[in-house]
């Protein structure tokens, strides 16, 4: 199919109210072999919208209604602002094992095994890996010990972990949230060190980690996810790097003013409050980590603990959360 044909198909599919730049990003992400970059996709969309060339000012797509889009009489520049994109787990994913912050190769095997055994006990049908599965120590811009394990070994470690996880849960849905600060290190490194290949499908993180081979579903470029009606954030956009605060879960509520579950801060915490006008209850949770607690950048000053969560939902999206701690390899 030609570029113009693709553009018409996407405009028809997503409607004429969707901003051109937002649609161009979606189109380029899903059809990277057809377009050079996002701007190329945007240019093609503009061509079918009558915004360029001799027929500027008229819609030239045969699928466009006469008043499909509001014209811009003030000649304002097109906004690059984007609406929030949210991913919602299917209703059938109603028994969810929630984990994060393994930070391979600094993971803690005993805690990971305890987590998996608990998930088996609960007969989970879904596992949600909420980011920071890999540390990416080898490509971090922070000071690092060159004697530590190399980047290629980190990649091999993550592949081995996902291979083992799939073997333990052969029929479960496994989701991997790539919108986390350690996973983002890969894109930042490419932009700094290998910008020529940035955006090529062969160098996307999901390709490097062979997620398709393990039937793991990558989640990327979403503002947040929903497990039932429960919002899920990784947490780095809420806390920053370390998440210093007395109550981690209260900080989550103070920032988003809604119930949510978050990883990233490596601490098991819960905060409850209510709207005194409507009586609506809110609960925020932060989840412990599955990495080794003796970390080189803060070995004595952290209050980290091992942990995970188990979430059940019903057909209406109502949810219950078990926020578990692990101590000495045992689930508390």
C-alpha positions as CSV (number, residue, x, y, z in Angstrom):
1,X,0.0,0.0,0.0
2,X,1.2,3.5,-0.8
3,X,1.9,6.1,1.9
4,X,-1.1,8.1,0.8
5,X,-3.2,4.9,1.0
6,X,-2.0,4.2,4.5
7,X,-2.7,7.8,5.5
8,X,-6.3,7.6,4.3
9,X,-6.8,4.3,6.0
10,X,-5.5,5.7,9.4
11,X,-7.5,8.9,9.0
12,X,-10.6,6.9,8.3
13,X,-9.9,4.6,11.2
14,X,-9.2,7.2,13.8
15,X,-11.6,9.9,12.6
16,X,-11.0,13.5,11.5
17,X,-11.0,15.0,14.9
18,X,-7.7,13.4,15.9
19,X,-4.8,16.0,15.7
20,X,-2.6,15.4,12.7
21,X,0.6,15.2,14.7
22,X,-0.8,12.7,17.2
23,X,-2.1,10.5,14.4
24,X,1.3,10.8,12.6
25,X,3.0,9.4,15.7
26,X,0.6,6.4,15.8
27,X,0.9,5.8,12.1
28,X,4.7,5.9,12.1
29,X,4.9,3.7,15.2
30,X,2.8,1.0,13.4
31,X,4.1,1.4,9.9
32,X,7.8,2.3,10.3
33,X,8.8,0.5,7.1
34,X,6.6,2.9,5.0
35,X,7.7,6.2,6.5
36,X,11.1,7.7,7.1
37,X,10.1,9.4,10.4
38,X,7.2,11.0,12.1
39,X,7.5,14.1,10.0
40,X,7.2,12.1,6.8
41,X,4.0,10.5,8.2
42,X,2.7,13.9,9.2
43,X,3.5,15.4,5.7
44,X,1.5,12.6,4.1
45,X,-1.5,13.2,6.3
46,X,-1.4,16.9,5.6
47,X,-1.4,16.1,1.9
48,X,-4.7,14.2,2.1
49,X,-6.1,16.9,4.3
50,X,-5.5,19.6,1.7
51,X,-3.0,21.5,3.8
52,X,-0.2,21.5,1.3
53,X,0.3,21.9,-2.5
54,X,-2.0,23.6,-5.1
55,X,-5.1,22.5,-3.4
56,X,-4.3,23.9,0.0
57,X,-7.4,24.7,2.0
58,X,-9.5,21.9,0.6
59,X,-9.9,18.3,1.8
60,X,-8.6,16.0,-1.0
61,X,-9.3,12.6,0.7
62,X,-12.3,10.9,-0.8
63,X,-13.2,9.7,2.7
64,X,-13.4,13.1,4.3
65,X,-16.8,14.7,5.1
66,X,-17.2,18.3,3.9
67,X,-16.8,19.8,7.4
68,X,-14.6,17.1,8.8
69,X,-12.1,19.3,10.6
70,X,-12.2,22.8,12.0
71,X,-10.1,25.2,9.9
72,X,-7.6,27.5,11.6
73,X,-8.5,31.0,10.6
74,X,-5.9,32.6,12.8
75,X,-3.0,30.6,11.3
76,X,-1.9,29.4,14.7
77,X,0.9,26.8,14.7
78,X,-0.3,23.2,15.2
79,X,0.0,22.1,18.8
80,X,2.3,19.3,19.7
81,X,0.3,18.6,22.8
82,X,-1.1,15.1,23.1
83,X,-4.0,13.6,25.0
84,X,-3.3,11.0,27.6
85,X,-3.2,7.5,26.2
86,X,-4.3,4.8,28.7
87,X,-4.0,1.0,28.4
88,X,-6.7,-1.1,30.1
89,X,-6.2,-4.8,30.8
90,X,-8.9,-7.0,29.3
91,X,-11.7,-8.0,31.7
92,X,-10.5,-11.6,31.6
93,X,-7.3,-10.6,33.2
94,X,-8.9,-10.7,36.7
95,X,-6.3,-12.4,38.8
96,X,-3.2,-10.3,38.5
97,X,0.3,-10.9,39.9
98,X,1.9,-7.5,40.1
99,X,5.7,-7.1,40.4
100,X,8.4,-4.6,39.6
101,X,12.0,-3.5,40.3
102,X,13.9,-6.7,39.8
103,X,16.6,-4.6,38.2
104,X,18.5,-7.5,36.7
105,X,21.4,-8.3,37.3
106,X,21.0,-6.9,40.8
107,X,17.9,-9.1,41.4
108,X,17.2,-11.1,44.5
109,X,16.4,-14.7,43.6
110,X,14.9,-15.8,46.9
111,X,12.3,-13.0,46.8
112,X,11.5,-13.6,43.2
113,X,10.9,-17.3,43.9
114,X,8.7,-16.5,46.9
115,X,6.7,-14.1,44.7
116,X,6.2,-16.7,42.0
117,X,5.1,-19.4,44.5
118,X,2.5,-17.0,45.9
119,X,1.2,-16.2,42.4
120,X,0.9,-20.0,41.8
121,X,-1.0,-20.4,45.0
122,X,-3.4,-17.7,43.9
123,X,-3.7,-19.2,40.4
124,X,-3.0,-16.0,38.6
125,X,-4.0,-15.7,35.0
126,X,-2.0,-12.5,34.4
127,X,1.4,-11.2,35.4
128,X,2.0,-7.4,35.2
129,X,5.7,-6.5,35.3
130,X,5.6,-2.8,36.1
131,X,9.0,-1.7,34.8
132,X,12.6,-1.6,36.1
133,X,12.9,-5.3,35.3
134,X,16.4,-4.6,33.9
135,X,18.8,-2.2,35.6
136,X,20.8,-1.2,32.5
137,X,23.8,-0.4,34.7
138,X,26.2,-0.8,31.8
139,X,24.6,2.1,29.8
140,X,23.7,4.3,32.7
141,X,25.0,7.9,32.6
142,X,25.6,7.7,36.4
143,X,29.0,6.8,37.7
144,X,29.5,3.0,37.5
145,X,32.1,0.4,38.3
146,X,33.6,-0.8,35.0
147,X,34.4,-4.1,36.7
148,X,30.7,-4.9,37.0
149,X,28.8,-7.1,34.6
150,X,28.6,-5.8,31.0
151,X,25.5,-4.7,29.1
152,X,25.3,-7.8,27.0
153,X,25.2,-9.9,30.1
154,X,22.3,-7.8,31.5
155,X,20.4,-8.5,28.3
156,X,21.1,-12.2,28.5
157,X,20.0,-12.1,32.2
158,X,16.6,-10.5,31.3
159,X,16.0,-13.0,28.5
160,X,16.7,-15.9,30.9
161,X,14.4,-14.4,33.5
162,X,11.5,-14.0,31.0
163,X,12.1,-17.5,29.7
164,X,11.9,-18.9,33.2
165,X,8.8,-16.8,34.1
166,X,7.0,-18.1,30.9
167,X,7.9,-21.7,31.8
168,X,6.4,-21.2,35.3
169,X,3.2,-19.6,33.8
170,X,2.8,-21.2,30.4
171,X,-0.8,-20.0,29.8
172,X,-0.8,-16.6,31.7
173,X,-1.0,-13.2,30.0
174,X,2.3,-11.4,30.8
175,X,2.5,-7.6,30.4
176,X,5.7,-5.6,30.6
177,X,5.4,-1.8,31.3
178,X,8.3,-0.2,29.3
179,X,7.5,3.3,30.6
180,X,9.9,3.1,33.5
181,X,13.1,5.0,34.2
182,X,15.5,2.0,33.8
183,X,13.9,0.8,30.6
184,X,14.0,4.4,29.3
185,X,17.8,4.4,29.8
186,X,18.0,2.4,26.5
187,X,16.3,5.1,24.4
188,X,18.4,7.8,26.1
189,X,21.6,5.9,25.4
190,X,20.6,5.4,21.7
191,X,19.8,9.1,21.4
192,X,23.2,10.0,22.8
193,X,25.4,7.3,21.3
194,X,23.7,5.9,18.3
195,X,21.1,8.3,17.0
196,X,21.4,7.0,13.5
197,X,19.6,3.8,14.5
198,X,17.1,5.4,16.9
199,X,13.6,4.4,16.0
200,X,14.5,1.4,13.9
201,X,12.4,-1.6,14.8
202,X,15.5,-3.8,15.1
203,X,16.7,-1.6,18.0
204,X,13.5,-1.3,19.9
205,X,13.8,-2.6,23.4
206,X,11.1,-5.2,22.9
207,X,13.1,-6.6,20.0
208,X,16.4,-6.6,21.9
209,X,14.8,-8.5,24.8
210,X,12.9,-10.9,22.4
211,X,9.6,-10.4,24.2
212,X,7.7,-11.9,21.3
213,X,9.6,-15.1,21.7
214,X,8.3,-15.4,25.3
215,X,4.8,-14.2,24.3
216,X,5.2,-11.1,26.6
217,X,3.1,-8.1,25.7
218,X,5.1,-4.8,25.8
219,X,3.2,-1.6,27.0
220,X,4.8,1.6,25.6
221,X,4.0,5.3,25.4
222,X,1.0,5.1,27.7
223,X,0.4,7.7,30.4
224,X,-0.8,4.9,32.7
225,X,-2.5,1.6,32.7
226,X,-5.7,0.3,34.3
227,X,-6.2,-3.0,36.1
228,X,-9.9,-2.9,36.3
229,X,-10.6,0.6,37.6
230,X,-7.2,0.8,39.4
231,X,-4.7,3.1,37.8
232,X,-1.1,1.8,37.5
233,X,1.9,4.1,37.3
234,X,5.6,3.1,37.4
235,X,6.3,6.0,39.7
236,X,9.4,7.8,38.4
237,X,7.1,10.6,37.0
238,X,5.6,11.0,40.4
239,X,8.6,10.7,42.7
240,X,11.7,11.5,40.6
241,X,14.8,9.4,41.0
242,X,14.6,8.3,44.7
243,X,11.2,9.2,46.0
244,X,12.2,10.7,49.3
245,X,9.2,11.2,51.5
246,X,7.9,9.9,54.8
247,X,4.8,8.2,53.4
248,X,5.4,7.0,49.8
249,X,1.7,6.1,49.3
250,X,0.5,9.5,50.6
251,X,2.8,11.2,48.2
252,X,1.2,9.3,45.3
253,X,-2.3,10.6,46.4
254,X,-1.0,14.1,46.9
255,X,0.3,14.1,43.3
256,X,-2.6,12.4,41.4
257,X,-5.6,12.9,43.8
258,X,-6.9,9.4,43.0
259,X,-6.4,5.8,44.0
260,X,-3.5,4.1,42.3
261,X,-0.8,1.4,42.7
262,X,2.8,2.4,42.0
263,X,6.2,0.7,42.1
264,X,9.7,2.4,41.7
265,X,10.2,3.4,45.4
266,X,11.0,-0.1,46.6
267,X,8.8,0.3,49.7
268,X,5.6,-1.4,50.7
269,X,3.2,1.3,51.8
270,X,-0.6,2.1,51.9
271,X,-2.5,5.4,52.4
272,X,-6.2,5.8,52.8
273,X,-8.3,8.9,52.7
274,X,-11.8,10.1,51.6
275,X,-13.6,13.0,50.0
276,X,-15.6,14.6,52.8
277,X,-18.2,16.0,50.5
278,X,-19.1,12.8,48.6
279,X,-17.7,10.2,51.0
280,X,-15.7,8.5,48.2
281,X,-12.8,6.5,49.5
282,X,-9.3,6.6,48.0
283,X,-6.4,4.2,48.6
284,X,-2.9,4.4,47.2
285,X,-0.3,1.6,47.4
286,X,3.4,1.5,46.7
287,X,5.0,-1.9,46.2
288,X,8.2,-3.3,47.4
289,X,11.1,-4.4,45.1
290,X,12.6,-7.7,44.0
291,X,16.2,-6.5,43.8
292,X,19.0,-7.1,46.3
293,X,18.7,-4.6,49.1
294,X,22.5,-4.1,49.5
295,X,22.7,-1.6,46.6
296,X,26.0,0.2,46.0
297,X,24.6,3.7,45.6
298,X,22.8,3.7,49.0
299,X,23.7,0.6,51.1
300,X,23.0,1.9,54.6
301,X,20.5,4.8,54.1
302,X,17.6,3.1,52.4
303,X,14.4,1.7,53.9
304,X,13.8,-0.6,51.0
305,X,12.0,-3.9,51.4
306,X,11.1,-6.9,49.2
307,X,7.5,-7.2,48.0
308,X,4.8,-7.5,45.4
309,X,1.0,-7.3,45.0
310,X,-1.9,-9.5,44.1
311,X,-4.9,-7.8,42.5
312,X,-8.4,-9.3,41.8
313,X,-11.0,-7.5,39.7
314,X,-14.7,-8.2,38.8
315,X,-16.5,-7.6,35.5
316,X,-17.3,-4.0,36.6
317,X,-13.7,-3.2,37.3
318,X,-13.9,-3.2,41.1
319,X,-10.7,-4.4,42.6
320,X,-9.1,-5.7,45.8
321,X,-5.4,-5.5,46.5
322,X,-3.1,-7.6,48.6
323,X,0.2,-5.6,49.1
324,X,2.7,-8.1,50.3
325,X,6.1,-7.9,52.0
326,X,8.8,-10.5,51.8
327,X,11.3,-11.0,54.7
328,X,14.0,-13.7,54.5
329,X,12.4,-15.3,51.5
330,X,9.0,-15.6,53.2
331,X,5.8,-13.8,52.2
332,X,4.3,-11.9,55.2
